[in-house]
């Protein structure tokens, strides 16, 4: 009776199979991670633009005009005692943690400033906020029916 021999494969073939399996897992996982990251950045950006909207609306309720730039808006949020006292009721927490005034400055994906325009020359004052990464916009300079509306709502 001859002894049973265990089949032996080439070590090189085994290494190639393991490497190909690794490449397969990576090609499935990477696009999923890219989509998840973009979804998180989109959600964060929209929360930030919503907080800009809330700040503009609160500012308007006090001064009957809108802030024309983000630096002034952020400074007002950080220095106005009424805003500081009502901060938790005015602003929404971010996906990354509690609201921070500096978060209003830029989009989380590209770290470019949000685009903000204000028209305070017409009878009805208007503002417009746009994400530089095309995650949406808030309000409209041209269409009064879009005042305070977000493109994703």
DSSP file (Angstrom, degrees, kcal/mol; ACC not computed):
  #  RESIDUE AA STRUCTURE BP1 BP2  ACC     N-H-->O    O-->H-N    N-H-->O    O-->H-N    TCO  KAPPA ALPHA  PHI   PSI    X-CA   Y-CA   Z-CA
    1    1 A X              0   0    0      0, 0.0     2,-0.2     0, 0.0     0, 0.0   0.000 360.0 360.0 360.0 122.8    0.0    0.0    0.0
    2    2 A X        -     0   0    0      1,-0.1     2,-0.1     3,-0.0     3,-0.0  -0.576 360.0-108.2 -82.2 145.1    1.4    3.2   -1.1
    3    3 A X        -     0   0    0     -2,-0.2     2,-0.5     1,-0.1    -1,-0.1  -0.403  34.2-107.3 -71.9 148.2    1.2    6.2    1.3
    4    4 A X        -     0   0    0     -2,-0.1     2,-0.4     1,-0.0    -1,-0.1  -0.642  33.8-147.4 -78.7 123.6   -1.2    9.0    0.4
    5    5 A X        -     0   0    0     -2,-0.5     2,-0.3    -3,-0.0     3,-0.0  -0.767  11.9-125.2 -95.6 137.1    0.7   12.1   -0.8
    6    6 A X        -     0   0    0     -2,-0.4     2,-0.1     1,-0.1    -1,-0.0  -0.629  32.8-111.6 -78.2 131.7   -0.7   15.6    0.0
    7    7 A X        -     0   0    0     -2,-0.3     2,-0.5     1,-0.0    -1,-0.1  -0.386  32.5-153.0 -65.4 140.7   -1.0   17.6   -3.2
    8    8 A X        -     0   0    0     -2,-0.1     2,-0.2    -3,-0.0    -1,-0.0  -0.960   6.1-160.0-120.2 130.6    1.4   20.5   -3.4
    9    9 A X        -     0   0    0     -2,-0.5     2,-0.2     1,-0.1     3,-0.0  -0.609  36.1 -86.2-100.8 166.8    0.8   23.7   -5.3
   10   10 A X     >  -     0   0    0     -2,-0.2     4,-1.8     1,-0.1     5,-0.1  -0.509  27.2-138.9 -71.2 136.4    3.4   26.1   -6.4
   11   11 A X  H  > S+     0   0    0      1,-0.2     4,-2.1    -2,-0.2     5,-0.2   0.856 105.1  56.2 -63.2 -36.2    4.3   28.7   -3.7
   12   12 A X  H  > S+     0   0    0      1,-0.2     4,-2.4     2,-0.2    -1,-0.2   0.913 105.8  50.5 -63.7 -42.5    4.4   31.4   -6.4
   13   13 A X  H  > S+     0   0    0      1,-0.2     4,-2.4     2,-0.2    -2,-0.2   0.900 109.1  51.4 -63.1 -40.6    0.8   30.5   -7.4
   14   14 A X  H  X S+     0   0    0     -4,-1.8     4,-2.2     2,-0.2    -1,-0.2   0.906 110.7  48.2 -62.9 -41.3   -0.4   30.8   -3.8
   15   15 A X  H  X S+     0   0    0     -4,-2.1     4,-2.5     2,-0.2    -2,-0.2   0.913 111.2  50.6 -65.1 -43.0    1.2   34.2   -3.5
   16   16 A X  H  X S+     0   0    0     -4,-2.4     4,-2.6     1,-0.2    -2,-0.2   0.905 110.0  50.4 -62.3 -41.5   -0.4   35.4   -6.7
   17   17 A X  H  X S+     0   0    0     -4,-2.4     4,-2.3     2,-0.2    -1,-0.2   0.917 111.2  48.0 -63.8 -43.5   -3.8   34.2   -5.5
   18   18 A X  H  X S+     0   0    0     -4,-2.2     4,-2.2     2,-0.2    -2,-0.2   0.919 112.8  48.8 -63.5 -43.4   -3.4   36.0   -2.2
   19   19 A X  H  X S+     0   0    0     -4,-2.5     4,-2.3     2,-0.2    -2,-0.2   0.916 111.7  48.6 -63.2 -43.3   -2.3   39.2   -4.0
   20   20 A X  H  X S+     0   0    0     -4,-2.6     4,-2.3     1,-0.2    -1,-0.2   0.873 109.6  52.6 -64.6 -37.0   -5.2   39.0   -6.5
   21   21 A X  H  X S+     0   0    0     -4,-2.3     4,-2.3     2,-0.2    -1,-0.2   0.908 109.1  50.1 -63.7 -41.7   -7.6   38.4   -3.6
   22   22 A X  H  X S+     0   0    0     -4,-2.2     4,-2.3     2,-0.2    -2,-0.2   0.905 110.5  49.1 -62.0 -42.8   -6.2   41.6   -1.9
   23   23 A X  H  X S+     0   0    0     -4,-2.3     4,-2.5     2,-0.2    -2,-0.2   0.904 110.3  51.6 -64.0 -41.6   -6.7   43.6   -5.1
   24   24 A X  H  X S+     0   0    0     -4,-2.3     4,-1.3     2,-0.2    -2,-0.2   0.928 110.7  47.0 -61.2 -46.7  -10.2   42.3   -5.4
   25   25 A X  H  X S+     0   0    0     -4,-2.3     4,-2.5     1,-0.2     3,-0.3   0.915 113.1  50.1 -62.1 -43.0  -11.1   43.4   -1.9
   26   26 A X  H  X S+     0   0    0     -4,-2.3     4,-2.8     1,-0.2     5,-0.2   0.905 107.3  52.7 -63.7 -42.2   -9.5   46.8   -2.4
   27   27 A X  H  < S+     0   0    0     -4,-2.5     4,-0.5     1,-0.2    -1,-0.2   0.758 114.8  42.8 -68.9 -22.9  -11.4   47.5   -5.6
   28   28 A X  H  X S+     0   0    0     -4,-1.3     4,-0.8    -3,-0.3    -2,-0.2   0.867 118.5  43.7 -83.8 -41.2  -14.7   46.7   -3.9
   29   29 A X  H  X S+     0   0    0     -4,-2.5     4,-2.2    -5,-0.2     5,-0.2   0.882 103.8  62.1 -75.0 -41.0  -13.9   48.6   -0.7
   30   30 A X  H  X S+     0   0    0     -4,-2.8     4,-2.3     1,-0.2     5,-0.2   0.914 103.5  46.0 -59.8 -50.3  -12.3   51.8   -2.1
   31   31 A X  H  > S+     0   0    0     -4,-0.5     4,-2.3    -5,-0.2    -1,-0.2   0.889 112.0  54.0 -60.7 -36.0  -15.3   53.2   -4.1
   32   32 A X  H  X S+     0   0    0     -4,-0.8     4,-2.4     1,-0.2    -1,-0.2   0.919 109.6  47.1 -61.7 -43.8  -17.6   52.4   -1.1
   33   33 A X  H  X S+     0   0    0     -4,-2.2     4,-2.5     2,-0.2    -2,-0.2   0.882 110.1  52.8 -65.7 -39.0  -15.3   54.5    1.2
   34   34 A X  H  X S+     0   0    0     -4,-2.3     4,-2.3     2,-0.2    -2,-0.2   0.924 111.2  46.7 -62.5 -44.2  -15.1   57.3   -1.4
   35   35 A X  H  X S+     0   0    0     -4,-2.3     4,-2.4     2,-0.2    -2,-0.2   0.914 112.3  49.9 -65.0 -43.2  -19.0   57.4   -1.5
   36   36 A X  H  X S+     0   0    0     -4,-2.4     4,-2.2     2,-0.2    -2,-0.2   0.907 111.2  49.3 -62.0 -42.2  -19.2   57.3    2.3
   37   37 A X  H  X S+     0   0    0     -4,-2.5     4,-2.5     2,-0.2    -2,-0.2   0.921 111.8  48.1 -63.7 -44.6  -16.7   60.2    2.7
   38   38 A X  H  X S+     0   0    0     -4,-2.3     4,-2.6     1,-0.2    -2,-0.2   0.894 110.1  52.3 -64.7 -39.1  -18.5   62.3    0.1
   39   39 A X  H  X S+     0   0    0     -4,-2.4     4,-2.4     2,-0.2    -1,-0.2   0.911 111.0  47.5 -62.2 -42.1  -21.9   61.6    1.9
   40   40 A X  H  X S+     0   0    0     -4,-2.2     4,-2.5     2,-0.2    -2,-0.2   0.917 113.2  47.9 -64.6 -43.2  -20.4   62.7    5.2
   41   41 A X  H  X S+     0   0    0     -4,-2.5     4,-2.6     2,-0.2    67,-0.3   0.890 111.5  50.6 -66.1 -38.8  -18.9   65.9    3.7
   42   42 A X  H  X S+     0   0    0     -4,-2.6     4,-2.4     2,-0.2    -2,-0.2   0.938 111.9  46.9 -62.9 -47.5  -22.2   66.7    1.9
   43   43 A X  H  X S+     0   0    0     -4,-2.4     4,-2.0     1,-0.2    -2,-0.2   0.916 114.3  47.6 -61.5 -43.6  -24.1   66.3    5.2
   44   44 A X  H  X S+     0   0    0     -4,-2.5     4,-2.2     2,-0.2    -2,-0.2   0.918 111.6  50.2 -64.4 -44.0  -21.6   68.4    7.1
   45   45 A X  H  X S+     0   0    0     -4,-2.6     4,-2.6     1,-0.2    -1,-0.2   0.901 110.3  49.8 -62.0 -41.4  -21.6   71.1    4.5
   46   46 A X  H  X S+     0   0    0     -4,-2.4     4,-2.2     2,-0.2    -1,-0.2   0.870 109.0  51.9 -68.3 -36.2  -25.4   71.3    4.4
   47   47 A X  H  X S+     0   0    0     -4,-2.0     4,-2.0     2,-0.2    45,-0.2   0.917 110.8  49.1 -62.7 -41.6  -25.5   71.6    8.2
   48   48 A X  H  X S+     0   0    0     -4,-2.2     4,-2.0     2,-0.2    -2,-0.2   0.919 111.3  47.7 -64.5 -44.1  -23.0   74.5    8.0
   49   49 A X  H  X S+     0   0    0     -4,-2.6     4,-2.4     1,-0.2    -1,-0.2   0.875 109.8  54.0 -65.7 -35.0  -25.0   76.3    5.3
   50   50 A X  H  X S+     0   0    0     -4,-2.2     4,-2.4     1,-0.2    -1,-0.2   0.885 108.0  50.0 -62.6 -38.3  -28.1   75.8    7.5
   51   51 A X  H  X S+     0   0    0     -4,-2.0     4,-2.4     2,-0.2    -2,-0.2   0.846 107.9  52.8 -69.8 -33.5  -26.3   77.4   10.4
   52   52 A X  H  X S+     0   0    0     -4,-2.0     4,-2.8     2,-0.2    -2,-0.2   0.932 109.9  49.6 -63.4 -44.2  -25.3   80.3    8.1
   53   53 A X  H  X S+     0   0    0     -4,-2.4     4,-2.7     1,-0.2    -2,-0.2   0.935 110.9  48.7 -58.3 -47.3  -29.0   80.6    7.2
   54   54 A X  H  X S+     0   0    0     -4,-2.4     4,-2.4     1,-0.2    -1,-0.2   0.904 112.4  48.5 -60.9 -41.8  -29.9   80.6   10.9
   55   55 A X  H  X S+     0   0    0     -4,-2.4     4,-2.9     2,-0.2    -1,-0.2   0.925 111.9  48.9 -64.4 -44.2  -27.3   83.2   11.7
   56   56 A X  H  X S+     0   0    0     -4,-2.8     4,-2.6     1,-0.2    -2,-0.2   0.912 112.1  48.6 -62.6 -42.0  -28.5   85.4    8.8
   57   57 A X  H  X S+     0   0    0     -4,-2.7     4,-1.9     2,-0.2    -1,-0.2   0.909 113.7  46.0 -65.3 -41.5  -32.1   85.2    9.9
   58   58 A X  H  X S+     0   0    0     -4,-2.4     4,-1.0    -5,-0.2    -2,-0.2   0.907 112.9  50.1 -68.1 -40.6  -31.3   86.0   13.5
   59   59 A X  H >X S+     0   0    0     -4,-2.9     4,-2.6     1,-0.2     3,-0.8   0.925 110.1  51.3 -61.0 -43.8  -29.0   88.9   12.5
   60   60 A X  H 3X S+     0   0    0     -4,-2.6     4,-2.5     1,-0.3    -1,-0.2   0.873 102.9  58.9 -62.5 -37.5  -31.9   90.2   10.2
   61   61 A X  H 3< S+     0   0    0     -4,-1.9    -1,-0.3     1,-0.2    -2,-0.2   0.778 115.5  36.2 -63.9 -24.2  -34.3   90.0   13.1
   62   62 A X  H << S+     0   0    0     -4,-1.0    -2,-0.2    -3,-0.8    -1,-0.2   0.824 134.4  19.0 -94.1 -36.3  -32.1   92.4   15.1
   63   63 A X  H  < S-     0   0    0     -4,-2.6    -3,-0.2     2,-0.3    -2,-0.2   0.426  89.0-126.0-121.2  -1.1  -30.8   94.7   12.4
   64   64 A X  S  < S+     0   0    0     -4,-2.5     2,-0.3    -5,-0.3    -4,-0.2   0.789  85.0  74.8  55.4  32.2  -33.2   94.4    9.4
   65   65 A X  S    S-     0   0    0     -6,-0.3    -2,-0.3    -9,-0.1     2,-0.3  -0.945  79.5-113.4-154.9 169.7  -30.3   93.6    7.0
   66   66 A X        -     0   0    0     -2,-0.3     2,-0.2    60,-0.1   -10,-0.1  -0.795  33.6-101.9-108.9 153.2  -28.0   90.6    6.4
   67   67 A X        -     0   0    0     -2,-0.3    -7,-0.0     1,-0.1     3,-0.0  -0.536  26.3-148.9 -70.6 138.0  -24.3   90.3    7.0
   68   68 A X  S    S+     0   0    0     -2,-0.2     2,-0.3     1,-0.1    -1,-0.1   0.649  72.9  28.5 -88.2 -15.8  -22.3   90.7    3.8
   69   69 A X  S  > S-     0   0    0      1,-0.1     4,-1.8    48,-0.1     5,-0.1  -0.980  73.4-121.1-145.3 159.1  -19.4   88.5    4.5
   70   70 A X  H  > S+     0   0    0     -2,-0.3     4,-3.0     1,-0.2     5,-0.2   0.850 108.0  59.4 -68.8 -35.7  -18.6   85.5    6.6
   71   71 A X  H  > S+     0   0    0      1,-0.2     4,-2.5     2,-0.2    -1,-0.2   0.927 109.0  44.3 -59.9 -44.5  -15.9   87.1    8.7
   72   72 A X  H  > S+     0   0    0      2,-0.2     4,-2.4     1,-0.2    -1,-0.2   0.893 113.6  51.1 -66.2 -39.7  -18.3   89.7   10.0
   73   73 A X  H  X S+     0   0    0     -4,-1.8     4,-2.2     2,-0.2    -2,-0.2   0.927 112.1  46.0 -63.5 -45.1  -21.0   87.1   10.6
   74   74 A X  H  X S+     0   0    0     -4,-3.0     4,-2.2     2,-0.2    -2,-0.2   0.917 111.9  51.3 -64.6 -44.1  -18.6   84.9   12.6
   75   75 A X  H  X S+     0   0    0     -4,-2.5     4,-1.6    -5,-0.2     5,-0.2   0.915 110.1  50.1 -59.3 -43.1  -17.3   87.9   14.6
   76   76 A X  H  X S+     0   0    0     -4,-2.4     4,-2.5     1,-0.2    -1,-0.2   0.914 109.9  50.2 -62.2 -43.4  -20.9   88.9   15.4
   77   77 A X  H  < S+     0   0    0     -4,-2.2    -1,-0.2     1,-0.2    -2,-0.2   0.886 114.2  45.4 -62.0 -38.8  -21.7   85.3   16.6
   78   78 A X  H  < S+     0   0    0     -4,-2.2    -1,-0.2    -5,-0.2    -2,-0.2   0.728 123.3  32.6 -78.0 -21.9  -18.6   85.2   18.8
   79   79 A X  H  < S+     0   0    0     -4,-1.6     2,-0.5    -3,-0.2    -2,-0.2   0.670  89.5  95.4-113.0 -19.4  -19.2   88.7   20.3
   80   80 A X     X  -     0   0    0     -4,-2.5     4,-2.4    -5,-0.2     5,-0.2  -0.637  60.1-151.6 -80.4 123.5  -22.9   89.3   20.6
   81   81 A X  H  > S+     0   0    0     -2,-0.5     4,-2.3     1,-0.2    -1,-0.2   0.844  94.2  53.4 -65.3 -34.9  -24.1   88.4   24.1
   82   82 A X  H  > S+     0   0    0      2,-0.2     4,-1.9     1,-0.2    -1,-0.2   0.913 110.8  46.5 -66.5 -41.8  -27.7   87.6   22.9
   83   83 A X  H  > S+     0   0    0      2,-0.2     4,-0.5     1,-0.2    -2,-0.2   0.918 111.9  51.2 -65.3 -42.8  -26.3   85.2   20.3
   84   84 A X  H >< S+     0   0    0     -4,-2.4     3,-0.7     1,-0.2     4,-0.3   0.909 111.0  48.5 -61.2 -41.4  -24.0   83.6   22.8
   85   85 A X  H 3< S+     0   0    0     -4,-2.3     3,-0.2     1,-0.2    -1,-0.2   0.851 120.6  35.9 -66.9 -34.9  -26.9   83.1   25.2
   86   86 A X  H >X S+     0   0    0     -4,-1.9     4,-1.7     1,-0.2     3,-1.1   0.252  82.4 117.3-101.5  11.9  -29.1   81.6   22.5
   87   87 A X  H <X S+     0   0    0     -3,-0.7     4,-2.3    -4,-0.5     3,-0.2   0.848  73.4  50.1 -51.7 -45.7  -26.4   79.7   20.7
   88   88 A X  H 34 S+     0   0    0     -4,-0.3    -1,-0.3    -3,-0.2     5,-0.1   0.791 114.2  45.2 -68.3 -26.8  -27.8   76.2   21.3
   89   89 A X  H <4 S+     0   0    0     -3,-1.1    -1,-0.2     1,-0.1    -2,-0.2   0.701 116.9  44.4 -88.6 -19.5  -31.3   77.1   20.1
   90   90 A X  H  < S+     0   0    0     -4,-1.7     2,-0.3    -3,-0.2    -2,-0.2   0.874 110.2  52.5 -88.3 -42.2  -30.1   79.0   17.0
   91   91 A X  S  < S-     0   0    0     -4,-2.3     2,-0.3    -5,-0.2     8,-0.1  -0.738  73.0-131.5-109.0 146.1  -27.4   76.6   15.7
   92   92 A X        -     0   0    0     -2,-0.3   -41,-0.1   -45,-0.2    -3,-0.1  -0.699  31.6-108.8 -90.1 139.8  -27.5   72.9   14.8
   93   93 A X        -     0   0    0     -2,-0.3     5,-0.2    -5,-0.1     2,-0.1  -0.340  37.2-121.4 -62.9 150.3  -24.8   70.6   16.1
   94   94 A X  B >   -A   97   0A   0      3,-2.1     3,-1.0     1,-0.1    -1,-0.1  -0.431  18.4-111.3 -90.4 166.8  -22.4   69.4   13.3
   95   95 A X  T 3  S+     0   0    0      1,-0.2     3,-0.1    -2,-0.1    -1,-0.1   0.764 120.3  51.2 -67.7 -23.3  -21.7   65.8   12.4
   96   96 A X  T 3  S-     0   0    0      1,-0.2     2,-0.3     2,-0.1    -1,-0.2   0.476 128.2 -71.1 -93.0  -3.8  -18.2   66.3   13.8
   97   97 A X  B <  S-A   94   0A   0     -3,-1.0    -3,-2.1     3,-0.0    -1,-0.2  -0.974  83.0  -8.2 147.4-160.8  -19.3   67.7   17.1
   98   98 A X  S    S-     0   0    0     -2,-0.3    -5,-0.1    -5,-0.2     2,-0.1  -0.212  82.6 -81.0 -68.4 160.8  -20.9   70.8   18.6
   99   99 A X        -     0   0    0     -8,-0.1     2,-0.4    -5,-0.1    -1,-0.1  -0.371  45.4-172.6 -62.4 134.9  -21.4   74.0   16.6
  100  100 A X    >   -     0   0    0     -3,-0.1     3,-2.0     1,-0.1     4,-0.4  -1.000  25.6-136.6-127.8 128.8  -18.3   76.2   16.3
  101  101 A X  G >  S+     0   0    0     -2,-0.4     3,-1.8     1,-0.3     4,-0.2   0.847 103.7  62.1 -53.9 -36.3  -18.6   79.6   14.7
  102  102 A X  G >  S+     0   0    0      1,-0.3     3,-1.5     2,-0.2     4,-0.4   0.735  88.0  73.0 -63.4 -20.9  -15.4   79.1   12.7
  103  103 A X  G <  S+     0   0    0     -3,-2.0     3,-0.4     1,-0.3    -1,-0.3   0.709  84.3  68.1 -67.2 -18.2  -17.1   76.2   10.9
  104  104 A X  G <  S+     0   0    0     -3,-1.8    10,-0.3    -4,-0.4    -1,-0.3   0.652  86.5  72.3 -73.3 -13.8  -19.3   78.7    9.0
  105  105 A X  S <  S+     0   0    0     -3,-1.5     9,-1.5    -4,-0.2     2,-0.3   0.899 101.7  14.0 -72.0 -43.0  -16.2   79.8    7.1
  106  106 A X  B    S-B  113   0B   0     -4,-0.4     7,-0.2    -3,-0.4     2,-0.2  -0.910  72.8-100.3-142.4 160.3  -15.5   77.0    4.7
  107  107 A X     >  -     0   0    0      5,-2.6     4,-1.8    -2,-0.3     5,-0.2  -0.556  32.2-131.0 -76.0 140.3  -16.7   73.7    3.2
  108  108 A X  T  4 S+     0   0    0    -67,-0.3    -1,-0.1    -2,-0.2   -66,-0.1   0.735  99.9  52.9 -68.2 -21.5  -15.4   70.6    4.8
  109  109 A X  T  4 S+     0   0    0    -68,-0.2    -1,-0.2     1,-0.1   -67,-0.0   0.976 128.0  10.5 -79.1 -56.9  -14.3   69.0    1.5
  110  110 A X  T  4 S-     0   0    0      2,-0.1    -2,-0.2     3,-0.0     3,-0.1   0.554  88.8-129.8-101.3  -9.5  -12.1   71.6   -0.2
  111  111 A X     <  +     0   0    0     -4,-1.8     2,-0.3     1,-0.3    -3,-0.1   0.778  60.4 142.3  59.1  28.5  -11.7   74.1    2.7
  112  112 A X        -     0   0    0     -5,-0.2    -5,-2.6     1,-0.1    20,-0.3  -0.750  58.5 -98.2 -93.7 147.9  -12.8   76.9    0.4
  113  113 A X  B     -B  106   0B   0     -2,-0.3    -7,-0.3    -7,-0.2    -8,-0.1  -0.289  38.6-106.1 -63.8 146.5  -15.0   79.6    1.8
  114  114 A X        -     0   0    0     -9,-1.5     2,-0.5   -10,-0.3    17,-0.2  -0.439  36.3-114.7 -65.9 148.2  -18.7   79.5    1.2
  115  115 A X  E     -C  130   0C   0     15,-2.7    15,-2.6    -2,-0.1     2,-0.4  -0.771  38.7-176.5 -89.1 127.0  -19.9   82.0   -1.4
  116  116 A X  E     +C  129   0C   0     -2,-0.5     2,-0.3    13,-0.2    13,-0.2  -0.988   9.2 178.6-131.0 134.1  -22.1   84.6    0.1
  117  117 A X  E     -C  128   0C   0     11,-2.4    11,-2.3    -2,-0.4     2,-0.4  -0.977   6.7-165.6-131.1 145.6  -24.0   87.5   -1.6
  118  118 A X  E     -C  127   0C   0     -2,-0.3     2,-0.6     9,-0.2     9,-0.2  -0.998   8.7-165.0-133.7 135.1  -26.3   90.1   -0.1
  119  119 A X  E     +C  126   0C   0      7,-3.0     7,-2.3    -2,-0.4     3,-0.1  -0.934  24.2 154.1-116.8 105.2  -28.7   92.4   -1.8
  120  120 A X        +     0   0    0     -2,-0.6     5,-0.1     5,-0.2    -1,-0.1   0.134  56.8  82.1-114.3  19.2  -29.8   95.2    0.6
  121  121 A X  S    S+     0   0    0      3,-0.1    -1,-0.1     0, 0.0     4,-0.1   0.693  79.0  72.3 -94.5 -22.0  -30.6   97.8   -2.1
  122  122 A X  S    S-     0   0    0      2,-0.2     4,-0.0     1,-0.1     3,-0.0  -0.341  97.7-100.1 -88.6 174.1  -34.1   96.5   -3.0
  123  123 A X  S    S+     0   0    0      1,-0.2     2,-0.6    -2,-0.1    -1,-0.1   0.879 115.7  47.3 -62.0 -38.7  -37.2   96.8   -0.8
  124  124 A X  S    S-     0   0    0      2,-0.0    -2,-0.2     0, 0.0    -1,-0.2  -0.922  89.8-136.3-106.3 116.3  -36.9   93.2    0.3
  125  125 A X        -     0   0    0     -2,-0.6     2,-0.3    -5,-0.1    -5,-0.2  -0.429  27.8-176.4 -71.1 144.9  -33.4   92.4    1.4
  126  126 A X  E     -C  119   0C   0     -7,-2.3    -7,-3.0    -2,-0.1     2,-0.3  -0.949  13.0-166.8-140.6 158.2  -32.0   89.0    0.2
  127  127 A X  E     -C  118   0C   0     -2,-0.3    13,-0.5    13,-0.3     2,-0.3  -0.932   5.2-156.5-140.4 165.8  -29.0   86.9    0.6
  128  128 A X  E     -CD 117 139C   0    -11,-2.3   -11,-2.4    -2,-0.3     2,-0.4  -0.989   4.4-170.8-146.7 133.6  -27.5   83.8   -1.1
  129  129 A X  E     -CD 116 138C   0      9,-2.2     9,-2.8    -2,-0.3     2,-0.4  -0.996   9.3-176.9-127.7 131.6  -25.1   81.2    0.2
  130  130 A X  E     -CD 115 137C   0    -15,-2.6   -15,-2.7    -2,-0.4     2,-0.4  -0.981  25.7-125.6-131.7 141.8  -23.5   78.6   -2.0
  131  131 A X    >   -     0   0    0      5,-2.4     3,-1.5    -2,-0.4     5,-0.3  -0.704  14.5-142.8 -81.6 130.4  -21.1   75.7   -1.3
  132  132 A X  T 3  S+     0   0    0     -2,-0.4    -1,-0.1   -20,-0.3   -19,-0.1   0.660 100.9  57.7 -67.4 -13.5  -18.0   75.8   -3.4
  133  133 A X  T 3  S-     0   0    0    -21,-0.1    -1,-0.3     3,-0.1   -19,-0.0   0.179 117.5-109.3-102.3  16.3  -18.1   72.0   -3.7
  134  134 A X  S <  S+     0   0    0     -3,-1.5    -2,-0.1     2,-0.2     3,-0.1   0.841  75.9 134.9  61.0  37.4  -21.6   71.9   -5.3
  135  135 A X  S    S-     0   0    0      1,-0.3     2,-0.2   -94,-0.1    -1,-0.1   0.334  73.5 -82.5 -93.5   6.4  -23.3   70.5   -2.2
  136  136 A X        -     0   0    0     -5,-0.3    -5,-2.4    15,-0.1    -1,-0.3  -0.747  40.7-106.4 129.3-174.2  -26.1   73.0   -2.6
  137  137 A X  E     -D  130   0C   0     -2,-0.2    14,-2.7    -7,-0.2     2,-0.4  -0.956  14.2-133.2-150.6 165.1  -27.2   76.6   -1.8
  138  138 A X  E     -DE 129 150C   0     -9,-2.8    -9,-2.2    -2,-0.3    12,-0.3  -0.993  63.3 -19.1-127.8 133.2  -29.4   78.5    0.5
  139  139 A X  E     -D  128   0C   0     10,-3.5     2,-0.3    -2,-0.4     8,-0.2  -0.030  69.5-108.2  70.7-170.7  -31.8   81.3   -0.5
  140  140 A X        -     0   0    0    -13,-0.5   -13,-0.3     1,-0.1    -1,-0.1  -0.981  11.0-154.3-158.4 143.4  -31.7   83.4   -3.7
  141  141 A X  S    S+     0   0    0     -2,-0.3    -1,-0.1   -15,-0.1     3,-0.1   0.815 102.4  36.7 -82.5 -35.1  -30.9   86.9   -4.7
  142  142 A X  S    S+     0   0    0      1,-0.2     2,-0.7     4,-0.0    -1,-0.1   0.833 110.7  56.5 -90.1 -36.2  -33.2   86.8   -7.8
  143  143 A X    >   -     0   0    0      1,-0.1     3,-1.8     3,-0.0    -1,-0.2  -0.864  57.6-167.2-110.1 107.0  -36.2   84.7   -6.6
  144  144 A X  G >  S+     0   0    0     -2,-0.7     3,-1.4     1,-0.3    -1,-0.1   0.770  87.3  64.9 -63.1 -27.0  -38.0   86.1   -3.6
  145  145 A X  G 3  S+     0   0    0      1,-0.2    -1,-0.3    -6,-0.0    -6,-0.1   0.668  98.3  56.5 -70.7 -14.0  -40.0   82.8   -3.2
  146  146 A X  G X  S+     0   0    0     -3,-1.8     3,-2.2     2,-0.1    -7,-0.4   0.356  73.4 137.4 -97.1   4.4  -36.7   81.0   -2.5
  147  147 A X  T <  S-     0   0    0     -3,-1.4     3,-0.1     1,-0.3   -19,-0.1  -0.328  83.2  -2.2 -56.9 125.7  -35.7   83.3    0.5
  148  148 A X  T 3  S+     0   0    0    -21,-0.3     2,-0.3     1,-0.2    -1,-0.3   0.387 102.8 130.5  71.9   0.4  -34.3   81.1    3.3
  149  149 A X    <   -     0   0    0     -3,-2.2   -10,-3.5   -11,-0.1     2,-0.3  -0.629  50.1-141.2 -86.2 141.7  -34.9   77.9    1.3
  150  150 A X  B >   -E  138   0C   0     -2,-0.3     3,-1.3   -12,-0.3   -12,-0.2  -0.781  15.1-128.5 -99.2 145.8  -32.2   75.3    0.9
  151  151 A X  T 3  S+     0   0    0    -14,-2.7   -13,-0.1    -2,-0.3    -1,-0.1   0.733 107.6  51.5 -65.6 -22.5  -31.7   73.5   -2.4
  152  152 A X  T 3         0   0    0    -15,-0.3    -1,-0.3     1,-0.2   -14,-0.1   0.470 360.0 360.0 -94.7  -3.0  -31.7   70.1   -0.7
  153  153 A X    <         0   0    0     -3,-1.3    -1,-0.2     0, 0.0    -2,-0.2   0.448 360.0 360.0 -94.7 360.0  -35.0   70.6    1.2
